[in-house]
Amino acid sequence: MHIKDFNEDHLDHEVQMAKSDLLELAKNAMQTYKLLAERYSEERGLPDWVQTKVTKADDYMQSVRKYLEHKEDNTLC
């Protein structure tokens, strides 16, 4: 593919899709937090798989944020 062949039709709108996904992620995180706060206690606990999923989600998001921060820092130089 040549640059002259590139046009708006070839864009896959990655940024907009990521922003939309992040908004859904934030909504889900808040709803999940509220459920935990309202229905669970340390005495009741959580299944191990739930804590593992929460930890993985946090780790994934930290990785994305750190990548974007690093990428941003390098483009400002």
N, C-alpha and C positions, 0 to 999 in steps of 0.2 A: 504494500500500500504506500502510495506517495502522499505527501502533504496536500497536494492539490485534490486528492481523492477524499480527504477528510472533510466532513461537514457535520452539521448538527445532528443528522440522523444516526451518526456513528457514536454519539455520546451515550454513555450508559448511566449517567446521573448518579455516580457513586456517592458523591458528597451529600446530595439530598437524601438518598436512601439511608446513608449512615446517620444523618441527623434525625430522620424519622424513626429509625430503629432505636436511637439513643433516647428519644422522648418516650417511646414505649417501654424501654428498659427502666427509665426513671419512674414512670407510673407503676410498673410492676414492682419495683423495689419499694416504693412507698406503700403500696397495698400489702405487700408481704410484711413489711415492718409493722404496719398497723395490726395485721393478723397475729403476729408474734406478740406484740405488746398487749393485745386484748385477750388472747386465748392461751398463751403459753407462759410458763414460769420455769425457773431453774429446777424446781422440784419435778415438774412434769417432763422437762427435757425435750430433746428433738432426736429423731432417728439420725444415725450417723450419715446416711446418704444425703439428708437435707443440709446438714452443716457442710458436707463436702461440696455440694453444688453451690452454696453461697460463697464458700472460700474460692472455688474456681472462678465464679463470675467476677468476684472482686479482683482476683489475680489477672484475669483477662482484661478487665477494664483498666487496671493500672498499667498493664503492658501497652495498651493502645495510647493512653494518655502520655506515658513517658516517651513513646515513639513520636507522637505528634509534637510534644514539647521539644524534643531533641531536633526534629526536622525543622521546626520553626526557628530554633536558635541558630541552626546552620544557614538558613536562608536570610537571616538578618545580617550576617557578616559580610 
